[in-house]
Amino acid sequence: MFSVRKIHVNGFDIIALKDDLSDAEIHVLPAQSAMLHAFNIPFEGAMLNIIDGYDSIEDYHANKSLYFKGAKLSPFASRIPGGKYTWDRQEYTIEKSVTPGNHLHGLLHDVAFDVVETTADERSARVKLRYTYNASDSGYPFPYTCDVEYRLQPDMRLEIITTISNLHTSAIPLMDGWHPYFTTGTPVDEMELQFASEQIVEFNAQLIPTGQVLPYDRFLESSPLTGIPLDNSFLLNFRQHASSCTLRDPNKHIAITFYPDESYPVLQLYTPPHRHSIAIENLTGVPNAFNNGIGLITLPAGESRTFTTAIAAATW
């Protein structure tokens, strides 16, 4: 059986979904951008959180704009230079920025979601959350709703489903994504990575795509991350691979595997300078998609679009 409970820890109001058979449990923070705060798995007689989150609400407020841990990225992900883009022959400038001129990771990365529903049965534990964007930023005057559903399933598998519904009177530009960081407690330089891509998106010095896609096959087989800096977008190959990415800890014998469907064709990887964790992000498009069009979605008025990914943890 599965169960759902509400708890309050270190200043956070948490929705906890638990598999009572395996003891695996996830923690979701509705008030902090529907964030995945913890994915606890049984390990050596205790519980291990494979999510690099925040220690406390004070830590969150002090550092949320530094690494965007766990943030929901909507209606765009990554960077839009100067916040400027053109849509339907009109130019817009996003108002919301991290620092002046630094328009990053959308408009929902620090908003509070409402809890719509929680359910649990013998198959899964689920929570559905919603945020209604009311076109408050003049640079994105397009109202929409963002529904996020977490489903904890057997075998330490978590499915994450996002549905965007266009409330505007005409079509709107759209991206979707996540910014979770993963860790087993082992330094990144002692981890191994494998992902299903033979193509890397070329960036310029400002980490903006040039429009070119280059060959890249370094991680087609599981390879050490030792000394390798990553802040890159990769185009996934869904035809030849069952999963998109696997992060392995050869010391603790833990594997974290990602299963996005084809709604998330871009894998974004980022190793922060401390190299204690790695961001593994499923995105619908590449950075600056509002301008370069690579993965940009046009969502017609009154229609919805759903994006699905899953994370599975395993030990061996």
C-alpha positions as CSV (number, residue, x, y, z in Angstrom):
1,M,0.0,0.0,0.0
2,F,0.9,3.6,-0.4
3,S,0.1,6.6,1.8
4,V,0.0,10.4,1.8
5,R,0.7,12.7,4.8
6,K,1.4,16.3,5.5
7,I,4.4,17.2,7.7
8,H,6.2,20.3,8.8
9,V,10.0,20.1,8.9
10,N,12.7,22.9,9.1
11,G,10.2,25.5,8.2
12,F,8.7,23.6,5.2
13,D,5.2,22.5,4.7
14,I,5.6,19.1,3.0
15,I,3.4,16.7,1.2
16,A,5.0,13.2,1.7
17,L,4.2,10.3,-0.6
18,K,5.3,6.9,0.7
19,D,5.5,3.4,-0.5
20,D,4.7,1.5,2.7
21,L,6.3,-1.7,1.3
22,S,9.7,-0.4,0.4
23,D,9.7,2.7,2.7
24,A,10.6,4.9,-0.3
25,E,9.2,8.3,0.2
26,I,9.2,11.6,-1.6
27,H,8.7,15.1,-0.2
28,V,7.0,17.9,-2.3
29,L,7.0,21.6,-1.3
30,P,3.8,23.2,-2.7
31,A,4.7,26.7,-1.5
32,Q,8.2,26.5,-3.1
33,S,7.4,26.1,-6.8
34,A,6.0,22.5,-6.4
35,M,9.5,21.5,-5.7
36,L,10.7,17.9,-5.3
37,H,12.5,18.3,-2.0
38,A,13.4,14.7,-1.2
39,F,13.4,11.2,-2.7
40,N,14.3,9.0,0.2
41,I,15.3,5.4,-0.5
42,P,16.3,2.6,1.8
43,F,20.1,2.2,2.0
44,E,22.2,0.2,4.4
45,G,19.5,0.1,7.1
46,A,18.7,3.8,6.9
47,M,17.1,6.3,4.5
48,L,19.1,8.2,1.9
49,N,17.8,11.3,0.2
50,I,19.0,11.4,-3.5
51,I,17.8,15.0,-4.0
52,D,20.1,17.9,-3.2
53,G,17.6,20.3,-1.7
54,Y,17.6,22.9,1.0
55,D,18.4,22.4,4.6
56,S,15.8,24.8,5.9
57,I,13.4,27.5,4.9
58,E,16.2,30.0,5.7
59,D,18.6,28.2,3.4
60,Y,15.9,28.3,0.7
61,H,15.3,32.1,0.9
62,A,19.1,32.8,1.0
63,N,20.1,30.6,-1.9
64,K,17.0,29.8,-4.1
65,S,18.3,32.1,-6.9
66,L,21.9,30.7,-6.8
67,Y,21.3,27.2,-8.1
68,F,17.5,27.1,-8.6
69,K,17.4,23.7,-6.9
70,G,14.3,21.8,-7.8
71,A,12.6,24.8,-9.4
72,K,9.7,24.4,-11.9
73,L,10.9,26.1,-15.2
74,S,7.9,27.7,-16.9
75,P,7.0,29.2,-19.3
76,F,10.6,29.1,-20.4
77,A,13.8,27.4,-19.2
78,S,17.4,28.6,-19.0
79,R,18.3,32.0,-20.5
80,I,16.7,34.6,-22.7
81,P,19.3,37.3,-23.4
82,G,18.0,40.6,-22.1
83,G,14.6,38.9,-21.6
84,K,13.7,39.9,-25.2
85,Y,11.9,37.9,-27.8
86,T,9.4,38.4,-30.6
87,W,6.1,36.6,-30.8
88,D,3.4,37.0,-33.4
89,R,5.3,40.0,-34.9
90,Q,5.5,41.8,-31.5
91,E,8.5,42.3,-29.3
92,Y,8.3,41.5,-25.6
93,T,10.7,42.0,-22.7
94,I,10.4,39.8,-19.6
95,E,10.3,41.9,-16.4
96,K,11.2,39.3,-13.9
97,S,14.9,38.7,-13.5
98,V,17.3,37.2,-11.1
99,T,19.6,40.2,-11.3
100,P,19.3,43.1,-13.7
101,G,19.5,41.8,-17.3
102,N,19.7,38.2,-16.1
103,H,16.4,36.6,-17.2
104,L,16.6,33.0,-16.2
105,H,14.4,29.9,-15.6
106,G,10.9,31.4,-16.2
107,L,8.3,33.0,-14.0
108,L,7.3,30.2,-11.6
109,H,10.5,29.2,-9.9
110,D,9.6,30.9,-6.7
111,V,5.7,30.9,-6.6
112,A,3.4,28.9,-4.4
113,F,1.3,26.2,-5.9
114,D,-2.1,25.1,-4.6
115,V,-2.7,21.5,-3.6
116,V,-5.6,20.3,-5.8
117,E,-5.8,16.6,-4.8
118,T,-3.9,13.9,-2.8
119,T,-4.8,10.2,-3.2
120,A,-3.2,6.8,-2.3
121,D,-4.1,3.2,-3.0
122,E,-2.4,-0.1,-3.6
123,R,-0.8,1.1,-6.9
124,S,0.6,4.6,-6.1
125,A,0.5,7.7,-4.0
126,R,-0.2,11.0,-5.8
127,V,-0.4,14.7,-5.3
128,K,-1.6,17.2,-7.9
129,L,-0.7,20.9,-7.6
130,R,-1.7,23.9,-9.6
131,Y,-0.6,27.4,-10.3
132,T,-2.7,29.9,-12.3
133,Y,-0.5,32.5,-14.0
134,N,-2.6,35.6,-14.6
135,A,-0.3,37.4,-17.1
136,S,1.2,39.6,-14.4
137,D,4.5,40.1,-16.3
138,S,4.1,42.5,-19.2
139,G,6.8,40.5,-21.0
140,Y,4.6,37.4,-21.0
141,P,1.0,38.6,-21.1
142,F,-0.4,35.2,-21.7
143,P,-2.5,33.6,-18.9
144,Y,-2.2,29.8,-18.4
145,T,-2.5,27.1,-15.7
146,C,0.4,24.8,-14.7
147,D,-0.6,21.5,-13.2
148,V,2.0,19.3,-11.7
149,E,1.3,15.8,-10.5
150,Y,3.7,13.5,-8.6
151,R,3.0,9.7,-8.6
152,L,5.2,7.5,-6.4
153,Q,5.0,4.0,-7.8
154,P,6.4,0.6,-6.9
155,D,10.1,-0.2,-7.2
156,M,11.2,3.3,-6.2
157,R,9.8,4.9,-9.3
158,L,8.5,8.5,-9.4
159,E,6.5,9.8,-12.3
160,I,6.2,13.6,-12.8
161,I,3.4,14.9,-15.1
162,T,3.1,18.6,-16.0
163,T,0.0,19.9,-17.9
164,I,-0.1,23.4,-19.3
165,S,-3.5,24.9,-20.3
166,N,-3.7,28.0,-22.4
167,L,-6.2,30.5,-21.0
168,H,-5.3,33.2,-23.5
169,T,-7.4,34.2,-26.5
170,S,-4.7,33.2,-29.0
171,A,-1.7,30.8,-29.2
172,I,1.2,31.3,-26.8
173,P,4.9,30.4,-26.8
174,L,5.9,27.8,-24.3
175,M,8.7,25.7,-22.8
176,D,8.6,23.4,-19.8
177,G,11.3,21.8,-17.6
178,W,12.7,21.0,-14.2
179,H,15.9,21.8,-12.3
180,P,16.4,19.0,-9.8
181,Y,19.9,18.2,-8.4
182,F,20.8,14.6,-7.6
183,T,23.3,13.2,-5.1
184,T,24.1,10.0,-3.3
185,G,26.5,11.7,-0.9
186,T,29.4,10.7,-3.1
187,P,31.3,13.5,-4.9
188,V,30.4,13.9,-8.5
189,D,34.0,13.1,-9.5
190,E,33.5,9.6,-8.2
191,M,30.2,9.1,-10.1
192,E,29.5,7.7,-13.6
193,L,27.1,9.0,-16.2
194,Q,25.5,7.5,-19.3
195,F,22.9,9.2,-21.5
196,A,21.2,8.6,-24.8
197,S,22.5,11.3,-27.0
198,E,24.9,11.7,-29.9
199,Q,24.3,15.5,-30.3
200,I,25.3,18.5,-28.2
201,V,23.9,22.0,-28.7
202,E,26.7,24.4,-29.4
203,F,26.8,27.4,-27.0
204,N,28.6,30.7,-27.2
205,A,30.7,32.1,-24.3
206,Q,27.5,33.4,-22.7
207,L,26.0,29.9,-22.8
208,I,23.5,30.9,-25.5
209,P,22.9,28.4,-28.3
210,T,24.5,29.4,-31.6
211,G,21.9,27.4,-33.6
212,Q,24.4,24.6,-34.4
213,V,24.2,21.0,-33.2
214,L,27.5,19.1,-33.0
215,P,28.3,15.3,-32.6
216,Y,29.0,14.1,-29.1
217,D,29.1,10.5,-27.9
218,R,31.3,10.6,-24.8
219,F,28.6,9.3,-22.5
220,L,26.9,6.8,-24.7
221,E,28.5,4.2,-22.4
222,S,28.7,4.7,-18.7
223,S,31.8,6.9,-18.1
224,P,33.4,8.6,-15.1
225,L,32.6,12.3,-14.5
226,T,36.0,12.9,-13.0
227,G,37.1,16.5,-13.8
228,I,34.4,17.0,-16.5
229,P,32.5,20.3,-16.2
230,L,29.0,20.3,-17.6
231,D,26.6,23.1,-18.4
232,N,25.2,21.8,-21.7
233,S,22.1,20.8,-23.7
234,F,21.9,17.4,-25.4
235,L,19.3,16.2,-27.9
236,L,18.0,12.8,-26.8
237,N,17.7,9.7,-29.1
238,F,14.5,8.0,-28.2
239,R,14.7,5.4,-30.9
240,Q,17.6,3.3,-29.7
241,H,17.5,3.7,-25.9
242,A,15.0,2.6,-23.3
243,S,16.1,5.3,-20.8
244,S,17.5,8.7,-21.4
245,C,20.1,9.0,-18.7
246,T,21.6,7.0,-15.8
247,L,23.7,8.4,-12.9
248,R,25.7,5.6,-11.2
249,D,27.5,5.5,-7.9
250,P,30.0,2.6,-8.2
251,N,31.0,3.0,-4.5
252,K,27.5,2.7,-3.0
253,H,26.1,0.7,-5.9
254,I,23.2,3.1,-6.5
255,A,21.7,4.0,-9.9
256,I,19.3,6.8,-10.7
257,T,17.7,6.4,-14.1
258,F,15.5,8.9,-16.0
259,Y,12.7,8.0,-18.4
260,P,11.2,11.1,-20.1
261,D,8.7,10.6,-22.9
262,E,9.2,12.3,-26.2
263,S,7.7,15.5,-24.9
264,Y,11.1,16.2,-23.2
265,P,13.6,15.8,-26.1
266,V,16.3,17.9,-24.4
267,L,18.6,16.8,-21.6
268,Q,20.3,19.6,-19.7
269,L,23.2,18.7,-17.5
270,Y,24.9,21.0,-15.0
271,T,27.7,20.4,-12.5
272,P,27.9,23.2,-9.9
273,P,31.3,24.4,-8.8
274,H,31.1,22.5,-5.5
275,R,30.6,19.2,-7.5
276,H,28.6,17.6,-4.6
277,S,25.6,17.0,-6.9
278,I,24.6,17.2,-10.5
279,A,21.5,18.9,-12.1
280,I,19.8,16.5,-14.5
281,E,17.0,18.4,-16.2
282,N,14.3,17.3,-18.7
283,L,13.4,20.2,-21.0
284,T,11.1,20.6,-23.9
285,G,13.6,23.0,-25.7
286,V,17.0,24.5,-25.5
287,P,18.1,27.7,-23.8
288,N,16.7,30.8,-25.6
289,A,14.1,28.7,-27.5
290,F,11.8,31.8,-27.5
291,N,14.3,33.3,-30.0
292,N,16.1,30.3,-31.7
293,G,12.9,28.2,-32.0
294,I,14.7,24.9,-31.0
295,G,12.0,23.0,-29.2
296,L,9.7,26.0,-28.8
297,I,6.0,25.0,-28.4
298,T,3.1,26.9,-29.9
299,L,0.1,26.1,-27.7
300,P,-3.2,27.1,-29.3
301,A,-5.9,29.0,-27.4
302,G,-8.0,26.8,-25.1
303,E,-5.7,23.8,-25.5
304,S,-3.5,21.9,-23.1
305,R,-0.2,20.1,-23.4
306,T,1.2,17.4,-21.1
307,F,4.9,16.6,-20.4
308,T,5.9,13.4,-18.6
309,T,9.1,12.1,-17.1
310,A,10.0,9.5,-14.5
311,I,12.9,8.9,-12.1
312,A,13.7,5.4,-10.8
313,A,16.2,4.6,-8.1
314,A,17.9,1.2,-7.7
315,T,20.6,-0.5,-5.7
316,W,22.7,-3.5,-6.7
